[in-house]
Amino acid sequence: MAAPDLRAELDSLFLQLLGDLEELEAKRAALNARVEEGWLSLAKARYAMGAKSVGPLQYASHMEPQVCVRASEAQDGIQTFRVVRADAQTPEEVGPREAALRRRKGPMKTPEPESSAVPQDPLHWFGILVPHSLRQAQASFRDA
């Protein structure tokens, strides 16, 4: 009597495994399609702007990710992943930073630029009017 129950349980686990593999293959295909679309759009932007206008020399020296993937493991051992966008974090504090009066006369000090909590849009590294294909490439890579 235990053999038919065991076979039924193995069959259900095997069907679940095949379903999970099919879902994994579909997600990999979607990821590959988005990345391929991003590279194609980036190539179109290079063609439109010139080969030297879109390249590593235009990247900032310090880059912040706009999208992060957080992995967490539940108590039952199942891993979950969630996407965290940089613009969804807490807004920066608004208001005066100093309560004291500033001294107007005296040696002038140049204020040091403070790093902002929200990262700047990387498209601004390539100019103000960027081609639509560069925006499409950014959207494709972000979605992937």
N, CA, C and O atoms as a GROMACS GRO file, in nm:
protein
  576
    1MET      N    1   0.081  -0.119   0.000
    1MET     CA    2   0.000   0.000   0.000
    1MET      C    3   0.086   0.126   0.000
    1MET      O    4   0.044   0.230  -0.050
    2ALA      N    5   0.205   0.118   0.056
    2ALA     CA    6   0.291   0.234   0.061
    2ALA      C    7   0.352   0.265  -0.075
    2ALA      O    8   0.385   0.380  -0.103
    3ALA      N    9   0.366   0.165  -0.160
    3ALA     CA   10   0.426   0.185  -0.291
    3ALA      C   11   0.342   0.275  -0.381
    3ALA      O   12   0.398   0.364  -0.443
    4PRO      N   13   0.209   0.258  -0.391
    4PRO     CA   14   0.131   0.350  -0.476
    4PRO      C   15   0.133   0.494  -0.422
    4PRO      O   16   0.136   0.588  -0.501
    5ASP      N   17   0.131   0.511  -0.291
    5ASP     CA   18   0.138   0.646  -0.234
    5ASP      C   19   0.272   0.710  -0.264
    5ASP      O   20   0.280   0.829  -0.296
    6LEU      N   21   0.378   0.632  -0.254
    6LEU     CA   22   0.512   0.682  -0.282
    6LEU      C   23   0.524   0.720  -0.429
    6LEU      O   24   0.581   0.823  -0.462
    7ARG      N   25   0.469   0.634  -0.517
    7ARG     CA   26   0.475   0.663  -0.660
    7ARG      C   27   0.395   0.790  -0.693
    7ARG      O   28   0.440   0.873  -0.773
    8ALA      N   29   0.281   0.806  -0.633
    8ALA     CA   30   0.199   0.924  -0.658
    8ALA      C   31   0.270   1.051  -0.609
    8ALA      O   32   0.266   1.155  -0.676
    9GLU      N   33   0.336   1.042  -0.495
    9GLU     CA   34   0.410   1.157  -0.442
    9GLU      C   35   0.529   1.190  -0.531
    9GLU      O   36   0.556   1.307  -0.558
   10LEU      N   37   0.601   1.085  -0.576
   10LEU     CA   38   0.715   1.108  -0.666
   10LEU      C   39   0.668   1.168  -0.799
   10LEU      O   40   0.733   1.256  -0.854
   11ASP      N   41   0.554   1.119  -0.849
   11ASP     CA   42   0.501   1.173  -0.973
   11ASP      C   43   0.465   1.321  -0.958
   11ASP      O   44   0.493   1.402  -1.046
   12SER      N   45   0.402   1.356  -0.846
   12SER     CA   46   0.364   1.496  -0.825
   12SER      C   47   0.488   1.585  -0.809
   12SER      O   48   0.490   1.697  -0.859
   13LEU      N   49   0.591   1.534  -0.739
   13LEU     CA   50   0.714   1.611  -0.726
   13LEU      C   51   0.785   1.627  -0.861
   13LEU      O   52   0.841   1.732  -0.890
   14PHE      N   53   0.782   1.521  -0.941
   14PHE     CA   54   0.844   1.527  -1.073
   14PHE      C   55   0.771   1.627  -1.163
   14PHE      O   56   0.834   1.702  -1.236
   15LEU      N   57   0.638   1.628  -1.158
   15LEU     CA   58   0.560   1.724  -1.236
   15LEU      C   59   0.586   1.867  -1.189
   15LEU      O   60   0.591   1.959  -1.270
   16GLN      N   61   0.601   1.885  -1.058
   16GLN     CA   62   0.633   2.017  -1.005
   16GLN      C   63   0.771   2.061  -1.053
   16GLN      O   64   0.790   2.178  -1.088
   17LEU      N   65   0.868   1.969  -1.054
   17LEU     CA   66   1.002   2.000  -1.102
   17LEU      C   67   0.998   2.040  -1.249
   17LEU      O   68   1.062   2.137  -1.288
   18LEU      N   69   0.924   1.966  -1.330
   18LEU     CA   70   0.914   2.000  -1.472
   18LEU      C   71   0.846   2.136  -1.493
   18LEU      O   72   0.886   2.212  -1.580
   19GLY      N   73   0.745   2.165  -1.413
   19GLY     CA   74   0.680   2.296  -1.421
   19GLY      C   75   0.774   2.409  -1.383
   19GLY      O   76   0.776   2.514  -1.446
   20ASP      N   77   0.854   2.387  -1.277
   20ASP     CA   78   0.951   2.488  -1.235
   20ASP      C   79   1.059   2.508  -1.340
   20ASP      O   80   1.102   2.620  -1.365
   21LEU      N   81   1.104   2.398  -1.404
   21LEU     CA   82   1.205   2.410  -1.509
   21LEU      C   83   1.149   2.485  -1.631
   21LEU      O   84   1.220   2.563  -1.694
   22GLU      N   85   1.022   2.460  -1.662
   22GLU     CA   86   0.961   2.531  -1.774
   22GLU      C   87   0.949   2.680  -1.743
   22GLU      O   88   0.971   2.764  -1.831
   23GLU      N   89   0.914   2.713  -1.620
   23GLU     CA   90   0.905   2.854  -1.580
   23GLU      C   91   1.042   2.920  -1.582
   23GLU      O   92   1.056   3.035  -1.623
   24LEU      N   93   1.145   2.846  -1.537
   24LEU     CA   94   1.281   2.899  -1.539
   24LEU      C   95   1.326   2.925  -1.682
   24LEU      O   96   1.388   3.028  -1.710
   25GLU      N   97   1.297   2.834  -1.771
   25GLU     CA   98   1.336   2.851  -1.911
   25GLU      C   99   1.264   2.970  -1.973
   25GLU      O  100   1.324   3.044  -2.051
   26ALA      N  101   1.137   2.990  -1.940
   26ALA     CA  102   1.064   3.105  -1.992
   26ALA      C  103   1.122   3.236  -1.939
   26ALA      O  104   1.132   3.334  -2.013
   27LYS      N  105   1.160   3.238  -1.812
   27LYS     CA  106   1.218   3.361  -1.755
   27LYS      C  107   1.356   3.389  -1.813
   27LYS      O  108   1.392   3.505  -1.836
   28ARG      N  109   1.434   3.283  -1.836
   28ARG     CA  110   1.565   3.303  -1.900
   28ARG      C  111   1.549   3.356  -2.042
   28ARG      O  112   1.625   3.443  -2.085
   29ALA      N  113   1.452   3.304  -2.115
   29ALA     CA  114   1.428   3.352  -2.252
   29ALA      C  115   1.386   3.498  -2.251
   29ALA      O  116   1.430   3.576  -2.335
   30ALA      N  117   1.300   3.537  -2.156
   30ALA     CA  118   1.258   3.677  -2.146
   30ALA      C  119   1.376   3.767  -2.109
   30ALA      O  120   1.390   3.876  -2.163
   31LEU      N  121   1.461   3.720  -2.017
   31LEU     CA  122   1.579   3.797  -1.978
   31LEU      C  123   1.673   3.815  -2.096
   31LEU      O  124   1.722   3.925  -2.121
   32ASN      N  125   1.698   3.707  -2.169
   32ASN     CA  126   1.786   3.716  -2.285
   32ASN      C  127   1.730   3.809  -2.392
   32ASN      O  128   1.805   3.883  -2.456
   33ALA      N  129   1.598   3.807  -2.410
   33ALA     CA  130   1.536   3.895  -2.509
   33ALA      C  131   1.552   4.042  -2.469
   33ALA      O  132   1.581   4.127  -2.554
   34ARG      N  133   1.533   4.072  -2.340
   34ARG     CA  134   1.546   4.211  -2.294
   34ARG      C  135   1.692   4.259  -2.305
   34ARG      O  136   1.717   4.372  -2.345
   35VAL      N  137   1.786   4.173  -2.268
   35VAL     CA  138   1.927   4.212  -2.277
   35VAL      C  139   1.968   4.230  -2.423
   35VAL      O  140   2.042   4.323  -2.456
   36GLU      N  141   1.922   4.142  -2.509
   36GLU     CA  142   1.952   4.154  -2.652
   36GLU      C  143   1.894   4.283  -2.709
   36GLU      O  144   1.959   4.352  -2.787
   37GLU      N  145   1.772   4.315  -2.669
   37GLU     CA  146   1.708   4.440  -2.713
   37GLU      C  147   1.787   4.561  -2.662
   37GLU      O  148   1.802   4.661  -2.733
   38GLY      N  149   1.838   4.553  -2.538
   38GLY     CA  150   1.918   4.662  -2.483
   38GLY      C  151   2.047   4.684  -2.560
   38GLY      O  152   2.083   4.797  -2.589
   39TRP      N  153   2.116   4.575  -2.593
   39TRP     CA  154   2.241   4.588  -2.669
   39TRP      C  155   2.215   4.642  -2.809
   39TRP      O  156   2.294   4.721  -2.861
   40LEU      N  157   2.106   4.599  -2.871
   40LEU     CA  158   2.073   4.648  -3.004
   40LEU      C  159   2.040   4.798  -2.999
   40LEU      O  160   2.084   4.874  -3.086
   41SER      N  161   1.965   4.841  -2.899
   41SER     CA  162   1.934   4.983  -2.884
   41SER      C  163   2.060   5.065  -2.855
   41SER      O  164   2.074   5.177  -2.903
   42LEU      N  165   2.151   5.007  -2.777
   42LEU     CA  166   2.278   5.076  -2.749
   42LEU      C  167   2.360   5.090  -2.877
   42LEU      O  168   2.424   5.193  -2.897
   43ALA      N  169   2.360   4.989  -2.962
   43ALA     CA  170   2.431   4.998  -3.089
   43ALA      C  171   2.368   5.105  -3.179
   43ALA      O  172   2.440   5.178  -3.247
   44LYS      N  173   2.235   5.115  -3.178
   44LYS     CA  174   2.168   5.220  -3.256
   44LYS      C  175   2.205   5.358  -3.204
   44LYS      O  176   2.224   5.451  -3.282
   45ALA      N  177   2.215   5.372  -3.070
   45ALA     CA  178   2.253   5.501  -3.012
   45ALA      C  179   2.396   5.536  -3.049
   45ALA      O  180   2.426   5.652  -3.078
   46ARG      N  181   2.485   5.438  -3.050
   46ARG     CA  182   2.624   5.464  -3.091
   46ARG      C  183   2.630   5.507  -3.236
   46ARG      O  184   2.708   5.595  -3.272
   47TYR      N  185   2.548   5.447  -3.320
   47TYR     CA  186   2.545   5.485  -3.461
   47TYR      C  187   2.492   5.627  -3.476
   47TYR      O  188   2.545   5.705  -3.555
   48ALA      N  189   2.388   5.662  -3.400
   48ALA     CA  190   2.327   5.794  -3.411
   48ALA      C  191   2.416   5.905  -3.355
   48ALA      O  192   2.425   6.013  -3.412
   49MET      N  193   2.483   5.877  -3.243
   49MET     CA  194   2.563   5.981  -3.176
   49MET      C  195   2.709   5.978  -3.216
   49MET      O  196   2.782   6.075  -3.191
   50GLY      N  197   2.752   5.872  -3.275
   50GLY     CA  198   2.893   5.856  -3.306
   50GLY      C  199   2.954   5.754  -3.211
   50GLY      O  200   2.913   5.743  -3.096
   51ALA      N  201   3.051   5.681  -3.260
   51ALA     CA  202   3.107   5.571  -3.182
   51ALA      C  203   3.175   5.618  -3.054
   51ALA      O  204   3.176   5.546  -2.954
   52LYS      N  205   3.233   5.738  -3.058
   52LYS     CA  206   3.306   5.785  -2.940
   52LYS      C  207   3.217   5.862  -2.843
   52LYS      O  208   3.262   5.899  -2.734
   53SER      N  209   3.092   5.888  -2.880
   53SER     CA  210   3.003   5.962  -2.792
   53SER      C  211   2.938   5.874  -2.687
   53SER      O  212   2.898   5.922  -2.581
   54VAL      N  213   2.928   5.745  -2.714
   54VAL     CA  214   2.870   5.652  -2.618
   54VAL      C  215   2.975   5.545  -2.592
   54VAL      O  216   2.991   5.452  -2.670
   55GLY      N  217   3.044   5.560  -2.482
   55GLY     CA  218   3.149   5.465  -2.450
   55GLY      C  219   3.194   5.480  -2.306
   55GLY      O  220   3.139   5.561  -2.231
   56PRO      N  221   3.292   5.401  -2.267
   56PRO     CA  222   3.337   5.403  -2.127
   56PRO      C  223   3.397   5.536  -2.082
   56PRO      O  224   3.402   5.563  -1.962
   57LEU      N  225   3.441   5.619  -2.174
   57LEU     CA  226   3.499   5.748  -2.134
   57LEU      C  227   3.392   5.845  -2.083
   57LEU      O  228   3.426   5.942  -2.016
   58GLN      N  229   3.267   5.821  -2.115
   58GLN     CA  230   3.160   5.908  -2.069
   58GLN      C  231   3.099   5.862  -1.937
   58GLN      O  232   3.016   5.932  -1.880
   59TYR      N  233   3.138   5.746  -1.889
   59TYR     CA  234   3.084   5.696  -1.762
   59TYR      C  235   3.139   5.778  -1.647
   59TYR      O  236   3.249   5.832  -1.655
   60ALA      N  237   3.063   5.786  -1.541
   60ALA     CA  238   3.110   5.854  -1.420
   60ALA      C  239   3.211   5.765  -1.348
   60ALA      O  240   3.210   5.643  -1.365
   61SER      N  241   3.297   5.826  -1.270
   61SER     CA  242   3.397   5.746  -1.199
   61SER      C  243   3.335   5.666  -1.086
   61SER      O  244   3.388   5.561  -1.047
   62HIS      N  245   3.223   5.714  -1.034
   62HIS     CA  246   3.153   5.642  -0.926
   62HIS      C  247   3.009   5.624  -0.969
   62HIS      O  248   2.934   5.721  -0.982
   63MET      N  249   2.970   5.499  -0.991
   63MET     CA  250   2.834   5.473  -1.037
   63MET      C  251   2.752   5.410  -0.925
   63MET      O  252   2.802   5.329  -0.848
   64GLU      N  253   2.626   5.449  -0.918
   64GLU     CA  254   2.531   5.393  -0.823
   64GLU      C  255   2.426   5.315  -0.902
   64GLU      O  256   2.378   5.364  -1.004
   65PRO      N  257   2.390   5.197  -0.857
   65PRO     CA  258   2.288   5.121  -0.930
   65PRO      C  259   2.150   5.184  -0.912
   65PRO      O  260   2.118   5.235  -0.805
   66GLN      N  261   2.071   5.179  -1.017
   66GLN     CA  262   1.934   5.230  -1.008
   66GLN      C  263   1.839   5.121  -0.964
   66GLN      O  264   1.731   5.149  -0.911
   67VAL      N  265   1.877   4.996  -0.986
   67VAL     CA  266   1.793   4.882  -0.951
   67VAL      C  267   1.880   4.779  -0.881
   67VAL      O  268   1.988   4.745  -0.929
   68CYS      N  269   1.833   4.729  -0.768
   68CYS     CA  270   1.904   4.624  -0.694
   68CYS      C  271   1.809   4.505  -0.675
   68CYS      O  272   1.687   4.523  -0.667
   69VAL      N  273   1.865   4.386  -0.667
   69VAL     CA  274   1.787   4.266  -0.640
   69VAL      C  275   1.826   4.218  -0.501
   69VAL      O  276   1.943   4.190  -0.475
   70ARG      N  277   1.728   4.209  -0.414
   70ARG     CA  278   1.750   4.162  -0.277
   70ARG      C  279   1.703   4.018  -0.266
   70ARG      O  280   1.591   3.985  -0.306
   71ALA      N  281   1.788   3.933  -0.213
   71ALA     CA  282   1.752   3.792  -0.194
   71ALA      C  283   1.733   3.768  -0.044
   71ALA      O  284   1.811   3.815   0.038
   72SER      N  285   1.628   3.695  -0.011
   72SER     CA  286   1.604   3.659   0.127
   72SER      C  287   1.556   3.515   0.132
   72SER      O  288   1.492   3.466   0.038
   73GLU      N  289   1.587   3.450   0.240
   73GLU     CA  290   1.549   3.311   0.255
   73GLU      C  291   1.452   3.298   0.371
   73GLU      O  292   1.477   3.346   0.481
   74ALA      N  293   1.340   3.233   0.345
   74ALA     CA  294   1.239   3.213   0.448
   74ALA      C  295   1.281   3.099   0.540
   74ALA      O  296   1.380   3.030   0.515
   75GLN      N  297   1.206   3.080   0.645
   75GLN     CA  298   1.240   2.977   0.742
   75GLN      C  299   1.226   2.836   0.684
   75GLN      O  300   1.295   2.743   0.726
   76ASP      N  301   1.137   2.822   0.587
   76ASP     CA  302   1.119   2.690   0.527
   76ASP      C  303   1.220   2.661   0.417
   76ASP      O  304   1.212   2.556   0.352
   77GLY      N  305   1.315   2.752   0.394
   77GLY     CA  306   1.423   2.729   0.299
   77GLY      C  307   1.395   2.782   0.159
   77GLY      O  308   1.479   2.765   0.071
   78ILE      N  309   1.281   2.844   0.137
   78ILE     CA  310   1.248   2.898   0.005
   78ILE      C  311   1.309   3.036  -0.009
   78ILE      O  312   1.289   3.123   0.076
   79GLN      N  313   1.384   3.056  -0.117
   79GLN     CA  314   1.445   3.186  -0.142
   79GLN      C  315   1.349   3.273  -0.221
   79GLN      O  316   1.284   3.227  -0.316
   80THR      N  317   1.342   3.400  -0.182
   80THR     CA  318   1.261   3.497  -0.255
   80THR      C  319   1.350   3.612  -0.298
   80THR      O  320   1.444   3.649  -0.228
   81PHE      N  321   1.319   3.667  -0.413
   81PHE     CA  322   1.392   3.780  -0.467
   81PHE      C  323   1.296   3.893  -0.488
   81PHE      O  324   1.182   3.873  -0.531
   82ARG      N  325   1.341   4.015  -0.458
   82ARG     CA  326   1.258   4.132  -0.485
   82ARG      C  327   1.346   4.242  -0.542
   82ARG      O  328   1.463   4.256  -0.506
   83VAL      N  329   1.287   4.319  -0.629
   83VAL     CA  330   1.357   4.427  -0.698
   83VAL      C  331   1.334   4.555  -0.620
   83VAL      O  332   1.220   4.590  -0.590
   84VAL      N  333   1.443   4.625  -0.588
   84VAL     CA  334   1.435   4.752  -0.516
   84VAL      C  335   1.492   4.859  -0.608
   84VAL      O  336   1.609   4.852  -0.648
   85ARG      N  337   1.410   4.957  -0.640
   85ARG     CA  338   1.455   5.068  -0.724
   85ARG      C  339   1.514   5.177  -0.636
   85ARG      O  340   1.471   5.195  -0.522
   86ALA      N  341   1.612   5.248  -0.687
   86ALA     CA  342   1.680   5.351  -0.609
   86ALA      C  343   1.588   5.467  -0.578
   86ALA      O  344   1.602   5.530  -0.473
   87ASP      N  345   1.494   5.498  -0.667
   87ASP     CA  346   1.405   5.611  -0.643
   87ASP      C  347   1.296   5.579  -0.542
   87ASP      O  348   1.221   5.668  -0.503
   88ALA      N  349   1.285   5.453  -0.500
   88ALA     CA  350   1.182   5.414  -0.404
   88ALA      C  351   1.232   5.422  -0.260
   88ALA      O  352   1.158   5.387  -0.167
   89GLN      N  353   1.354   5.466  -0.241
   89GLN     CA  354   1.408   5.476  -0.106
   89GLN      C  355   1.355   5.601  -0.038
   89GLN      O  356   1.280   5.678  -0.098
   90THR      N  357   1.394   5.621   0.086
   90THR     CA  358   1.342   5.732   0.164
   90THR      C  359   1.385   5.866   0.103
   90THR      O  360   1.499   5.879   0.059
   91PRO      N  361   1.295   5.963   0.099
   91PRO     CA  362   1.333   6.093   0.044
   91PRO      C  363   1.432   6.163   0.136
   91PRO      O  364   1.433   6.142   0.258
   92GLU      N  365   1.514   6.246   0.076
   92GLU     CA  366   1.613   6.314   0.159
   92GLU      C  367   1.548   6.420   0.245
   92GLU      O  368   1.440   6.470   0.213
   93GLU      N  369   1.614   6.452   0.352
   93GLU     CA  370   1.560   6.546   0.451
   93GLU      C  371   1.560   6.687   0.393
   93GLU      O  372   1.659   6.732   0.336
   94VAL      N  373   1.448   6.756   0.409
   94VAL     CA  374   1.434   6.891   0.357
   94VAL      C  375   1.435   6.988   0.475
   94VAL      O  376   1.371   6.963   0.577
   95GLY      N  377   1.507   7.097   0.459
   95GLY     CA  378   1.513   7.196   0.565
   95GLY      C  379   1.655   7.246   0.583
   95GLY      O  380   1.747   7.199   0.517
   96PRO      N  381   1.671   7.343   0.674
   96PRO     CA  382   1.805   7.397   0.694
   96PRO      C  383   1.896   7.293   0.760
   96PRO      O  384   1.855   7.220   0.850
   97ARG      N  385   2.018   7.289   0.714
   97ARG     CA  386   2.115   7.194   0.769
   97ARG      C  387   2.185   7.252   0.891
   97ARG      O  388   2.228   7.179   0.981
   98GLU      N  389   2.195   7.384   0.894
   98GLU     CA  390   2.261   7.450   1.007
   98GLU      C  391   2.162   7.546   1.072
   98GLU      O  392   2.087   7.615   1.004
   99ALA      N  393   2.163   7.549   1.203
   99ALA     CA  394   2.076   7.643   1.273
   99ALA      C  395   2.150   7.774   1.303
   99ALA      O  396   2.086   7.875   1.332
  100ALA      N  397   2.281   7.773   1.296
  100ALA     CA  398   2.360   7.891   1.330
  100ALA      C  399   2.370   7.986   1.211
  100ALA      O  400   2.349   7.946   1.096
  101LEU      N  401   2.403   8.112   1.240
  101LEU     CA  402   2.421   8.211   1.135
  101LEU      C  403   2.557   8.190   1.069
  101LEU      O  404   2.652   8.145   1.132
  102ARG      N  405   2.562   8.224   0.942
  102ARG     CA  406   2.689   8.212   0.871
  102ARG      C  407   2.762   8.345   0.876
  102ARG      O  408   2.700   8.452   0.883
  103ARG      N  409   2.890   8.339   0.872
  103ARG     CA  410   2.972   8.459   0.871
  103ARG      C  411   2.990   8.502   0.726
  103ARG      O  412   3.042   8.426   0.644
  104ARG      N  413   2.947   8.625   0.695
  104ARG     CA  414   2.949   8.672   0.558
  104ARG      C  415   3.086   8.723   0.516
  104ARG      O  416   3.124   8.708   0.400
  105LYS      N  417   3.160   8.782   0.606
  105LYS     CA  418   3.290   8.836   0.570
  105LYS      C  419   3.398   8.739   0.615
  105LYS      O  420   3.379   8.661   0.708
  106GLY      N  421   3.508   8.746   0.549
  106GLY     CA  422   3.618   8.658   0.586
  106GLY      C  423   3.658   8.572   0.467
  106GLY      O  424   3.613   8.591   0.354
  107PRO      N  425   3.744   8.476   0.496
  107PRO     CA  426   3.794   8.393   0.385
  107PRO      C  427   3.678   8.311   0.324
  107PRO      O  428   3.596   8.253   0.395
  108MET      N  429   3.676   8.311   0.194
  108MET     CA  430   3.571   8.239   0.124
  108MET      C  431   3.611   8.092   0.110
  108MET      O  432   3.721   8.060   0.066
  109LYS      N  433   3.523   8.007   0.149
  109LYS     CA  434   3.546   7.864   0.134
  109LYS      C  435   3.449   7.813   0.028
  109LYS      O  436   3.332   7.851   0.025
  110THR      N  437   3.500   7.727  -0.056
  110THR     CA  438   3.411   7.669  -0.156
  110THR      C  439   3.337   7.552  -0.091
  110THR      O  440   3.400   7.465  -0.031
  111PRO      N  441   3.208   7.550  -0.101
  111PRO     CA  442   3.134   7.440  -0.040
  111PRO      C  443   3.162   7.310  -0.115
  111PRO      O  444   3.172   7.307  -0.237
  112GLU      N  445   3.176   7.204  -0.039
  112GLU     CA  446   3.202   7.074  -0.098
  112GLU      C  447   3.070   7.015  -0.145
  112GLU      O  448   2.970   7.019  -0.072
  113PRO      N  449   3.068   6.962  -0.263
  113PRO     CA  450   2.943   6.902  -0.310
  113PRO      C  451   2.909   6.778  -0.229
  113PRO      O  452   2.994   6.692  -0.205
  114GLU      N  453   2.785   6.773  -0.187
  114GLU     CA  454   2.742   6.658  -0.108
  114GLU      C  455   2.684   6.553  -0.199
  114GLU      O  456   2.619   6.585  -0.299
  115SER      N  457   2.708   6.430  -0.166
  115SER     CA  458   2.652   6.324  -0.247
  115SER      C  459   2.504   6.312  -0.217
  115SER      O  460   2.462   6.308  -0.102
  116SER      N  461   2.426   6.307  -0.323
  116SER     CA  462   2.281   6.302  -0.304
  116SER      C  463   2.238   6.159  -0.275
  116SER      O  464   2.305   6.063  -0.313
  117ALA      N  465   2.125   6.147  -0.208
  117ALA     CA  466   2.074   6.014  -0.174
  117ALA      C  467   2.019   5.944  -0.297
  117ALA      O  468   2.031   5.822  -0.308
  118VAL      N  469   1.959   6.019  -0.389
  118VAL     CA  470   1.905   5.960  -0.510
  118VAL      C  471   2.009   5.971  -0.620
  118VAL      O  472   2.055   6.082  -0.648
  119PRO      N  473   2.047   5.862  -0.683
  119PRO     CA  474   2.149   5.871  -0.787
  119PRO      C  475   2.098   5.946  -0.910
  119PRO      O  476   1.978   5.946  -0.940
  120GLN      N  477   2.190   6.010  -0.978
  120GLN     CA  478   2.156   6.088  -1.097
  120GLN      C  479   2.128   5.992  -1.212
  120GLN      O  480   2.184   5.882  -1.219
  121ASP      N  481   2.041   6.034  -1.301
  121ASP     CA  482   2.009   5.953  -1.417
  121ASP      C  483   2.132   5.942  -1.506
  121ASP      O  484   2.186   6.044  -1.548
  122PRO      N  485   2.180   5.821  -1.535
  122PRO     CA  486   2.302   5.806  -1.615
  122PRO      C  487   2.289   5.860  -1.757
  122PRO      O  488   2.392   5.884  -1.822
  123LEU      N  489   2.171   5.882  -1.807
  123LEU     CA  490   2.158   5.937  -1.942
  123LEU      C  491   2.212   6.078  -1.950
  123LEU      O  492   2.252   6.124  -2.057
  124HIS      N  493   2.214   6.149  -1.836
  124HIS     CA  494   2.267   6.286  -1.836
  124HIS      C  495   2.418   6.289  -1.857
  124HIS      O  496   2.473   6.395  -1.887
  125TRP      N  497   2.486   6.176  -1.842
  125TRP     CA  498   2.630   6.171  -1.868
  125TRP      C  499   2.659   6.190  -2.016
  125TRP      O  500   2.769   6.232  -2.053
  126PHE      N  501   2.561   6.160  -2.102
  126PHE     CA  502   2.581   6.165  -2.246
  126PHE      C  503   2.522   6.290  -2.308
  126PHE      O  504   2.516   6.302  -2.430
  127GLY      N  505   2.479   6.383  -2.226
  127GLY     CA  506   2.425   6.509  -2.277
  127GLY      C  507   2.280   6.524  -2.239
  127GLY      O  508   2.220   6.437  -2.176
  128ILE      N  509   2.223   6.637  -2.279
  128ILE     CA  510   2.085   6.666  -2.244
  128ILE      C  511   1.990   6.601  -2.343
  128ILE      O  512   1.892   6.538  -2.303
  129LEU      N  513   2.018   6.615  -2.471
  129LEU     CA  514   1.932   6.559  -2.575
  129LEU      C  515   1.993   6.428  -2.625
  129LEU      O  516   2.072   6.427  -2.719
  130VAL      N  517   1.957   6.321  -2.561
  130VAL     CA  518   2.009   6.190  -2.602
  130VAL      C  519   1.909   6.124  -2.696
  130VAL      O  520   1.790   6.152  -2.689
  131PRO      N  521   1.957   6.037  -2.784
  131PRO     CA  522   1.865   5.971  -2.876
  131PRO      C  523   1.767   5.879  -2.803
  131PRO      O  524   1.794   5.830  -2.693
  132HIS      N  525   1.653   5.858  -2.868
  132HIS     CA  526   1.550   5.772  -2.809
  132HIS      C  527   1.601   5.629  -2.793
  132HIS      O  528   1.561   5.559  -2.701
  133SER      N  529   1.689   5.586  -2.883
  133SER     CA  530   1.741   5.450  -2.874
  133SER      C  531   1.825   5.431  -2.748
  133SER      O  532   1.830   5.320  -2.694
  134LEU      N  533   1.890   5.536  -2.699
  134LEU     CA  534   1.966   5.525  -2.574
  134LEU      C  535   1.871   5.513  -2.455
  134LEU      O  536   1.899   5.439  -2.360
  135ARG      N  537   1.760   5.585  -2.460
  135ARG     CA  538   1.659   5.570  -2.354
  135ARG      C  539   1.596   5.430  -2.358
  135ARG      O  540   1.569   5.371  -2.254
  136GLN      N  541   1.574   5.377  -2.478
  136GLN     CA  542   1.522   5.242  -2.491
  136GLN      C  543   1.620   5.140  -2.436
  136GLN      O  544   1.579   5.044  -2.371
  137ALA      N  545   1.749   5.160  -2.461
  137ALA     CA  546   1.851   5.068  -2.410
  137ALA      C  547   1.850   5.069  -2.258
  137ALA      O  548   1.857   4.963  -2.195
  138GLN      N  549   1.841   5.188  -2.198
  138GLN     CA  550   1.837   5.197  -2.052
  138GLN      C  551   1.713   5.125  -1.996
  138GLN      O  552   1.722   5.053  -1.897
  139ALA      N  553   1.600   5.145  -2.060
  139ALA     CA  554   1.477   5.081  -2.014
  139ALA      C  555   1.485   4.929  -2.028
  139ALA      O  556   1.438   4.855  -1.941
  140SER      N  557   1.545   4.881  -2.137
  140SER     CA  558   1.557   4.736  -2.157
  140SER      C  559   1.647   4.674  -2.054
  140SER      O  560   1.613   4.569  -1.998
  141PHE      N  561   1.761   4.736  -2.027
  141PHE     CA  562   1.852   4.682  -1.926
  141PHE      C  563   1.791   4.689  -1.787
  141PHE      O  564   1.811   4.598  -1.707
  142ARG      N  565   1.717   4.795  -1.758
  142ARG     CA  566   1.652   4.807  -1.627
  142ARG      C  567   1.545   4.698  -1.609
  142ARG      O  568   1.534   4.638  -1.502
  143ASP      N  569   1.468   4.674  -1.714
  143ASP     CA  570   1.365   4.571  -1.706
  143ASP      C  571   1.424   4.431  -1.696
  143ASP      O  572   1.368   4.343  -1.630
  144ALA      N  573   1.538   4.412  -1.761
  144ALA     CA  574   1.602   4.280  -1.754
  144ALA      C  575   1.649   4.254  -1.614
  144ALA      O  576   1.706   4.149  -1.586
   0.00000   0.00000   0.00000
